[in-house]
Amino acid sequence: MQDKHVLHISWFTESMSAGRPVPLQIRHYIQNPAVGQRSCSHPSAEPESAVSPYACQRPTTLNNRSKIFTDALEVLAENLEFCGNSGPSLAFRRAASVLKSLPDAPRRLEETQHLPCLGEHSRAIIEEISEYGSCSRVEEILNDERYRTMKLFSSVFGVGPKTAENWFCRGLRTFEQVLNDPSIRLNRMQTAGFLFYEDISKPVSRTEAIALKIIVEEAVISVIPSASVSITGGFRRGKEFGHDVDFIIKTPEAGQEDSILPAVIERFKRQRSAGLTPAAACPPQQTRAMRARESRTPGKHAPQTGTRRGLNRGTLQTMAETAKK
């Protein structure tokens, strides 16, 4: 069997330009991080090779030991995203991703010197937190009314930074103000986002993920009996809770994937129209776990203001009736 290698994106772009796969050159190869780690034991090895600059080659740990740093960097990234500065925002997110992959948090600034994706600004944040326990800029952002409002509004499914900015500039600060403003017309996704806000905000348990897999698998097999469904993402890595469930649907023949998703979605729509639920497909203990979800409190990352208790019930009822039409 031939060796498999991870290639740089430049090989793909050059092949697309040439209209055919171009011959591989040394510059097209991305070094295996395991090889890089072994080479670091040699005195002459470059320390940069210990951590790959490519996220796909870095391990994703379940226990983030650099949380005090990554939380701060992600706040800065999110605030920049709200301001439309996607470039600097991406730089902070990349730095946070690198720190999350480390087996231990850096104890001295010198330990970050050879880490990839950590620029001058990210290292300055790490240095300040290491010295004082927090970052003054991050504290300012967390207490900023605009940031808090933008974060609240963008937590609704279907609401992006531009819409959140528009609502903020209108002087709106809460969900209830948004729903009671007659000039605002919510699209279908935003309507669903408000209707099911509490449920979407709750973390999904591993038991619920397995139950959902059974439901999806039953629908997929009804369309293509030889297809398979696998859970991926955080639950595959061993997480007990997550904010969504990722699936990989595999079909035995190429081209079948084009029709399988529309058919599965149509099946779920027919079940909903007929008032049926797929709960019978789940084992009793998993069905109970999904029903118990309704009584759970929102996840710790869910905004504490603007939940359904603070919304106008009449407005929600009107939204629900409109969504059914």
RODO-2510 file (C-alpha; in nm, 4 decimals, decimal comma):
residues 325
     n   res          X          Y          Z
     1     m     0,0000     0,0000     0,0000
     2     q     0,1335     0,3423    -0,0909
     3     d     0,2071     0,5945     0,1826
     4     k    -0,0547     0,8652     0,2347
     5     h     0,0474     1,2269     0,2798
     6     v    -0,1291     1,5483     0,3736
     7     l    -0,0708     1,8089     0,1034
     8     h    -0,0696     2,1862     0,1136
     9     i    -0,3621     2,3679    -0,0509
    10     s    -0,1167     2,5059    -0,3074
    11     w    -0,1047     2,1639    -0,4781
    12     f    -0,4824     2,1714    -0,5254
    13     t    -0,4908     2,5277    -0,6602
    14     e    -0,2032     2,4571    -0,8994
    15     s    -0,3770     2,1411    -1,0186
    16     m    -0,7005     2,3329    -1,0762
    17     s    -0,5130     2,5941    -1,2790
    18     a    -0,3408     2,3255    -1,4868
    19     g    -0,6605     2,1271    -1,5361
    20     r    -0,4918     1,8088    -1,4125
    21     p    -0,3043     1,6820    -1,1036
    22     v     0,0419     1,8396    -1,1093
    23     p     0,3505     1,6389    -1,0043
    24     l     0,4193     1,6501    -0,6314
    25     q     0,7120     1,8562    -0,5092
    26     i     0,8693     1,8849    -0,1644
    27     r     0,6968     2,2176    -0,0997
    28     h     0,3562     2,0513    -0,1451
    29     y     0,3988     1,8191     0,1535
    30     i     0,2827     1,9081     0,5045
    31     q     0,5020     1,7453     0,7658
    32     n     0,3352     1,4939     0,9938
    33     p     0,3265     1,6503     1,3443
    34     a     0,4238     1,3166     1,5012
    35     v     0,7456     1,3238     1,2985
    36     g     0,8001     1,6817     1,4071
    37     q     0,7547     1,5915     1,7713
    38     r     1,0071     1,3094     1,7449
    39     s     1,2574     1,5393     1,5783
    40     c     1,2306     1,7864     1,8662
    41     s     1,4168     1,5434     2,0889
    42     h     1,7232     1,6062     1,8750
    43     p     1,9315     1,9046     1,9940
    44     s     1,9469     2,0582     1,6481
    45     a     1,5744     2,0250     1,5774
    46     e     1,3688     2,3392     1,5343
    47     p     1,1106     2,3791     1,8157
    48     e     0,8527     2,5148     1,5694
    49     s     0,7795     2,1616     1,4466
    50     a     0,6411     2,0496     1,7850
    51     v     0,2978     2,2017     1,7110
    52     s     0,1572     2,2027     1,3607
    53     p     0,0280     2,5339     1,2207
    54     y    -0,2577     2,3358     1,0634
    55     a    -0,5608     2,2656     1,2824
    56     c    -0,6301     1,9332     1,1084
    57     q    -0,2922     1,8044     1,2301
    58     r    -0,3312     1,9115     1,5921
    59     p    -0,4985     1,6970     1,8604
    60     t    -0,8276     1,8214     2,0023
    61     t    -0,8203     1,7689     2,3771
    62     l    -1,1346     1,7295     2,5863
    63     n    -0,9750     1,9120     2,8799
    64     n    -0,8685     2,2626     2,7810
    65     r    -0,5881     2,3446     3,0247
    66     s    -0,5384     2,6926     2,8789
    67     k    -0,8974     2,8057     2,9322
    68     i    -0,8046     3,1284     3,1097
    69     f    -0,6163     3,2345     2,7952
    70     t    -0,8474     3,0908     2,5292
    71     d    -1,1594     3,2448     2,6854
    72     a    -0,9971     3,5885     2,6705
    73     l    -0,8792     3,5437     2,3112
    74     e    -1,2244     3,4253     2,2024
    75     v    -1,3913     3,7300     2,3602
    76     l    -1,1535     3,9539     2,1653
    77     a    -1,2219     3,7553     1,8475
    78     e    -1,5980     3,7736     1,8936
    79     n    -1,5904     4,1481     1,9582
    80     l    -1,3833     4,2056     1,6435
    81     e    -1,6280     3,9919     1,4469
    82     f    -1,9148     4,2067     1,5736
    83     c    -1,7198     4,5105     1,4466
    84     g    -1,6694     4,3544     1,1031
    85     n    -1,2941     4,2973     1,1463
    86     s    -1,2829     3,9375     1,0276
    87     g    -0,9048     3,9259     0,9734
    88     p    -0,7914     4,0108     1,3290
    89     s    -1,0833     3,8052     1,4640
    90     l    -0,9579     3,4977     1,2791
    91     a    -0,6051     3,5574     1,4106
    92     f    -0,7254     3,5472     1,7730
    93     r    -0,9352     3,2347     1,7062
    94     r    -0,6357     3,0581     1,5532
    95     a    -0,4256     3,1478     1,8555
    96     a    -0,6947     3,0091     2,0874
    97     s    -0,7122     2,6898     1,8810
    98     v    -0,3369     2,6341     1,9176
    99     l    -0,3499     2,6854     2,2954
   100     k    -0,6408     2,4397     2,3269
   101     s    -0,4280     2,1683     2,1672
   102     l    -0,1506     2,1955     2,4271
   103     p    -0,1277     1,9255     2,6964
   104     d    -0,0566     2,1960     2,9574
   105     a    -0,1100     2,5703     2,9833
   106     p     0,1990     2,7844     2,9187
   107     r     0,3487     2,8991     3,2492
   108     r     0,5894     3,1528     3,1028
   109     l     0,5641     3,3743     2,7972
   110     e     0,8854     3,2206     2,6646
   111     e     0,7016     2,8899     2,6217
   112     t     0,4819     3,0475     2,3526
   113     q     0,7730     3,1839     2,1502
   114     h     0,7803     2,9012     1,8964
   115     l     0,4081     2,8243     1,8866
   116     p     0,2423     2,8877     1,5484
   117     c    -0,0415     3,1376     1,5006
   118     l     0,0457     3,3347     1,8150
   119     g     0,1204     3,6883     1,7066
   120     e     0,2359     3,9884     1,9044
   121     h    -0,1136     4,0847     2,0230
   122     s    -0,2049     3,7325     2,1364
   123     r     0,1208     3,6960     2,3267
   124     a     0,0630     4,0341     2,4939
   125     i    -0,2772     3,9114     2,6168
   126     i    -0,1188     3,5918     2,7520
   127     e     0,1524     3,7929     2,9264
   128     e    -0,0972     4,0270     3,0939
   129     i    -0,3166     3,7399     3,2144
   130     s    -0,0122     3,5493     3,3428
   131     e     0,0987     3,8532     3,5410
   132     y    -0,2319     3,9970     3,6656
   133     g    -0,4804     3,7109     3,6319
   134     s    -0,6994     3,8962     3,3801
   135     c    -0,6849     4,1241     3,0779
   136     s    -0,8093     4,4820     3,1143
   137     r    -0,9196     4,5004     2,7503
   138     v    -1,1256     4,1833     2,7847
   139     e    -1,2878     4,3137     3,1038
   140     e    -1,3841     4,6344     2,9222
   141     i    -1,5432     4,4370     2,6398
   142     l    -1,7394     4,2123     2,8758
   143     n    -1,8873     4,5206     3,0440
   144     d    -1,9573     4,7028     2,7170
   145     e    -2,3287     4,7455     2,6420
   146     r    -2,2826     4,7040     2,2687
   147     y    -2,0911     4,3774     2,3040
   148     r    -2,3395     4,2342     2,5542
   149     t    -2,6359     4,3269     2,3348
   150     m    -2,4729     4,1988     2,0164
   151     k    -2,3887     3,8707     2,1896
   152     l    -2,7456     3,8359     2,3147
   153     f    -2,9071     3,9042     1,9763
   154     s    -2,6620     3,6891     1,7790
   155     s    -2,7337     3,3969     2,0128
   156     v    -3,0683     3,3627     1,8333
   157     f    -3,0657     3,1134     1,5476
   158     g    -3,0797     3,3045     1,2181
   159     v    -2,9515     3,6360     1,3576
   160     g    -2,6073     3,7376     1,2317
   161     p    -2,3814     4,0298     1,3268
   162     k    -2,5371     4,2681     1,0726
   163     t    -2,8918     4,2078     1,1956
   164     a    -2,7804     4,2312     1,5587
   165     e    -2,6026     4,5600     1,4792
   166     n    -2,9152     4,6941     1,3105
   167     w    -3,1306     4,6152     1,6127
   168     f    -2,8746     4,7673     1,8494
   169     c    -2,8588     5,0902     1,6460
   170     r    -3,2383     5,1137     1,6700
   171     g    -3,2018     5,1308     2,0464
   172     l    -3,3245     4,7760     2,1105
   173     r    -3,1621     4,5928     2,3986
   174     t    -3,3846     4,2931     2,4835
   175     f    -3,5678     4,0156     2,3015
   176     e    -3,9021     4,1552     2,4124
   177     q    -3,8233     4,4932     2,2565
   178     v    -3,7356     4,3219     1,9286
   179     l    -4,0537     4,1128     1,9216
   180     n    -4,2748     4,4078     2,0114
   181     d    -4,1272     4,6403     1,7477
   182     p    -4,3826     4,6500     1,4614
   183     s    -4,1204     4,7652     1,2100
   184     i    -3,9148     4,4465     1,2457
   185     r    -4,0000     4,1580     1,0151
   186     l    -3,8395     3,8325     1,1198
   187     n    -3,7526     3,5780     0,8535
   188     r    -3,8375     3,2112     0,8907
   189     m    -3,5101     3,1115     1,0601
   190     q    -3,5262     3,4000     1,3078
   191     t    -3,8862     3,3143     1,3944
   192     a    -3,7806     2,9575     1,4690
   193     g    -3,4830     3,0908     1,6644
   194     f    -3,7072     3,2858     1,9011
   195     l    -3,9717     3,0140     1,9266
   196     f    -3,7212     2,7455     2,0258
   197     y    -3,4607     2,9673     2,1913
   198     e    -3,4615     2,7921     2,5283
   199     d    -3,4383     2,4465     2,3755
   200     i    -3,1576     2,5464     2,1377
   201     s    -2,9665     2,7058     2,4276
   202     k    -2,9676     2,3862     2,6324
   203     p    -2,6659     2,1581     2,5929
   204     v    -2,7242     1,8230     2,4234
   205     s    -2,6256     1,5149     2,6239
   206     r    -2,4531     1,2074     2,4841
   207     t    -2,7698     1,0030     2,5487
   208     e    -2,9738     1,2491     2,3446
   209     a    -2,7149     1,2407     2,0668
   210     i    -2,7422     0,8609     2,0474
   211     a    -3,1223     0,8852     2,0441
   212     l    -3,1090     1,1386     1,7597
   213     k    -2,8721     0,9112     1,5711
   214     i    -3,1281     0,6296     1,5905
   215     i    -3,3999     0,8614     1,4573
   216     v    -3,1854     0,9873     1,1696
   217     e    -3,0584     0,6377     1,0927
   218     e    -3,4124     0,5006     1,0680
   219     a    -3,5055     0,7743     0,8200
   220     v    -3,1871     0,7270     0,6149
   221     i    -3,2268     0,3488     0,5918
   222     s    -3,5872     0,3903     0,4796
   223     v    -3,4510     0,5774     0,1766
   224     i    -3,1327     0,3762     0,1097
   225     p    -3,1193     0,0529     0,3151
   226     s    -2,7445     0,0085     0,2627
   227     a    -2,6533     0,3588     0,3859
   228     s    -2,4920     0,4152     0,7262
   229     v    -2,5009     0,6959     0,9832
   230     s    -2,2182     0,7796     1,2245
   231     i    -2,1902     1,0410     1,4980
   232     t    -1,8899     1,2682     1,4562
   233     g    -1,7660     1,5931     1,6080
   234     g    -1,7380     1,6435     1,9825
   235     f    -1,9364     1,3349     2,0822
   236     r    -1,7074     1,1135     1,8774
   237     r    -1,4123     1,2639     2,0654
   238     g    -1,5741     1,1655     2,3957
   239     k    -1,7639     1,4771     2,5040
   240     e    -2,0573     1,4234     2,7398
   241     f    -2,2351     1,7441     2,6326
   242     g    -2,2373     1,9611     2,3220
   243     h    -2,4408     2,2297     2,1486
   244     d    -2,5209     2,0277     1,8369
   245     v    -2,4955     1,6768     1,6956
   246     d    -2,2884     1,6113     1,3831
   247     f    -2,3558     1,3138     1,1587
   248     i    -2,1777     1,1559     0,8636
   249     i    -2,4112     0,9761     0,6240
   250     k    -2,2348     0,7310     0,3927
   251     t    -2,3878     0,5775     0,0825
   252     p    -2,2469     0,2713    -0,0969
   253     e    -2,2550     0,4326    -0,4405
   254     a    -2,1361     0,7727    -0,5539
   255     g    -2,4202     1,0041    -0,6498
   256     q    -2,6724     0,8648    -0,4015
   257     e    -2,5806     1,1388    -0,1546
   258     d    -2,7418     1,3967    -0,3839
   259     s    -3,0924     1,2666    -0,3174
   260     i    -3,0734     1,1193     0,0308
   261     l    -3,0946     1,4424     0,2348
   262     p    -3,3991     1,5862     0,0511
   263     a    -3,5739     1,2499     0,0918
   264     v    -3,4966     1,2321     0,4650
   265     i    -3,6118     1,5906     0,5228
   266     e    -3,9322     1,5234     0,3305
   267     r    -3,9951     1,2166     0,5480
   268     f    -3,9626     1,4245     0,8652
   269     k    -4,1976     1,6868     0,7204
   270     r    -4,4616     1,4228     0,6477
   271     q    -4,4302     1,2886     1,0011
   272     r    -4,4766     1,6366     1,1424
   273     s    -4,7783     1,7071     0,9206
   274     a    -4,9367     1,3804     1,0327
   275     g    -4,8718     1,4641     1,3972
   276     l    -4,6347     1,1693     1,4331
   277     t    -4,3138     1,1624     1,6338
   278     p    -4,0161     0,9315     1,5814
   279     a    -3,9788     0,8669     1,9557
   280     a    -4,0887     0,5064     1,9113
   281     a    -3,7622     0,4428     1,7284
   282     c    -3,5642     0,5067     2,0468
   283     p    -3,5072     0,2702     2,3394
   284     p    -3,7211     0,3676     2,6433
   285     q    -3,4318     0,5105     2,8468
   286     q    -3,3221     0,7344     2,5587
   287     t    -3,6771     0,8510     2,4929
   288     r    -3,7080     0,9467     2,8600
   289     a    -3,3798     1,1368     2,8393
   290     m    -3,5039     1,3427     2,5456
   291     r    -3,8324     1,4219     2,7187
   292     a    -3,6486     1,5180     3,0371
   293     r    -3,4680     1,7813     2,8307
   294     e    -3,7702     2,0089     2,8610
   295     s    -3,7284     2,0291     3,2384
   296     r    -3,3557     2,0992     3,2353
   297     t    -3,2177     2,4446     3,2951
   298     p    -3,0391     2,6245     3,0105
   299     g    -2,6702     2,5592     2,9573
   300     k    -2,4159     2,7684     3,1422
   301     h    -2,3207     2,9482     2,8210
   302     a    -2,6781     3,0541     2,7417
   303     p    -2,7507     3,4275     2,7880
   304     q    -2,9253     3,4946     3,1167
   305     t    -3,1534     3,7641     2,9764
   306     g    -3,4134     3,7532     2,7048
   307     t    -3,5212     3,3919     2,7505
   308     r    -3,8770     3,2880     2,6822
   309     r    -3,9870     3,3935     3,0318
   310     g    -3,9041     3,7516     2,9335
   311     l    -4,0874     3,7366     2,6012
   312     n    -4,4395     3,8450     2,5299
   313     r    -4,6536     3,5295     2,5298
   314     g    -4,9020     3,6803     2,2874
   315     t    -4,6228     3,7582     2,0431
   316     l    -4,4861     3,4056     2,0697
   317     q    -4,8314     3,2601     2,0115
   318     t    -4,8718     3,4706     1,6969
   319     m    -4,5279     3,3608     1,5782
   320     a    -4,6159     2,9962     1,6375
   321     e    -4,9402     3,0260     1,4413
   322     t    -4,7592     3,2010     1,1560
   323     a    -4,4911     2,9323     1,1451
   324     k    -4,7550     2,6611     1,1029
   325     k    -4,9003     2,8224     0,7913
***
